[in-house]
């Protein structure tokens, strides 16, 4: 295929939440930007991965960037302007279209796609932002401590050569880092490296968090939408995780806080259990819409039962990668089939054949998301690495929130580690709200690459909270502004942090752009 080329001030590789916001913020400051995305949907976690936003309890009032708040407002407006809501729902300022209990704003992936496309549209129309869908990063050319060129490849075989002053890696797995020779960490660090109480005794680069192929379901009473028995169904039906006493497919499991305590899941709402699994990530609650508009609620399935941890999908051969991707898809399809045919019902029967895969909700043929939900990326070796000591409530105690002079944002979530591929560790550690230090954006050597996703300088443990939607959004937005500021002032991002005058000017710039760099002193924890 013929080579093509493109030149811009800023090249953003990866069109998830961080990538979209990096591109948007750089374009706002007058940069020419090229944004690439491997799938045909921008939005990553919220769209192609089909995961409603996980957010902190203060999100409706503070603790996010102004663009993230704009996004949330636009989602609500999208439903109020286009859907036949009940009067009560339409007048609810804090409308939650799905009333899912994972978040204060559960919505369809396509709603997020619509809003994100609208936010980027003015800059695409002006020619300042070029969006390339269906392109995967393939290779990179470097010179000393700088990246010169990145090559991307389309699914149809076309190759493009991209040249920019700055390269932002917003891929889901930090794919540009090894291609450009950027120093990085993957998997689990050793306790001797980080000093973290919950770190392993020995590092293991392939001991990564599980990933998940999410799927969408509705439930039609008396219907029968049973899929063909998946190829690997018998394996997954009998699979008992090494860390559990119960089969993976079942309503019993150990409590995440104390695995010795048995916990039983309620699947469909029964009027007694306040948090049934059906409503966990529900994205449309039929009771909020005019009578008869929806046949059923629609929910997204992202549970422990379809977390895949039999092996990683990066840092391994292509053959092994494909084996695990297939295995994860089979696991999710097997879960669908089990729910339809064998899941125990309260009435003593088995299976819910009226469960229906909704591929139309996810833009796919089979009802499985376009892209697996990736929790853990390669992470740069950074000038400053965020560790458990920065975030853990148990460690910090009465010290409170750790403040950074160079903070470029805020976030909050538990240190949530899903079952890993080798040690099968998993935990949910209480944390304090956190800030996002600029030092975690700076590679120890390379001068014109910035992380813009889940690949900043965290450890595996602190990735467990810094990976969430509002934080990834903030990371991408700050990275885009940092690249633009560096170009406008002819300094490197490292010099921005090291020079007090530049650091103060940059922090003033992003504050004026609506980024909250510190939690309020008056907030109550």
Secondary structure as UniProt FT lines:
FT   STRAND          3..13
FT   HELIX           17..28
FT   TURN            29..30
FT   STRAND          33..37
FT   HELIX           44..46
FT   TURN            47..48
FT   TURN            57..61
FT   HELIX           66..82
FT   HELIX           87..90
FT   TURN            93..94
FT   TURN            97..98
FT   TURN            101..102
FT   HELIX           109..125
FT   TURN            126..127
FT   STRAND          129..133
FT   STRAND          135..143
FT   TURN            144..145
FT   STRAND          146..154
FT   TURN            155..156
FT   STRAND          159..169
FT   TURN            172..173
FT   HELIX           175..179
FT   TURN            180..181
FT   STRAND          184..185
FT   HELIX           191..194
FT   TURN            197..198
FT   TURN            205..206
FT   STRAND          211..212
FT   STRAND          215..219
FT   TURN            221..222
FT   TURN            231..232
FT   HELIX           233..238
FT   TURN            242..243
FT   STRAND          252..254
FT   TURN            259..260
FT   STRAND          262..264
FT   TURN            274..275
FT   HELIX           277..280
FT   STRAND          282..284
FT   HELIX           286..288
FT   TURN            291..292
FT   STRAND          298..301
FT   HELIX           304..306
FT   STRAND          307..308
FT   HELIX           318..341
FT   TURN            346..347
FT   TURN            353..354
FT   STRAND          355..357
FT   HELIX           359..362
FT   STRAND          379..380
FT   HELIX           388..391
FT   HELIX           393..396
FT   HELIX           397..399
FT   TURN            405..406
FT   STRAND          407..411
FT   STRAND          415..417
FT   STRAND          427..429
FT   STRAND          434..437
FT   HELIX           438..441
FT   STRAND          442..443
FT   STRAND          449..451
FT   HELIX           460..466
FT   HELIX           469..489
FT   HELIX           493..498
FT   HELIX           500..512
FT   TURN            513..514
FT   TURN            521..522
//
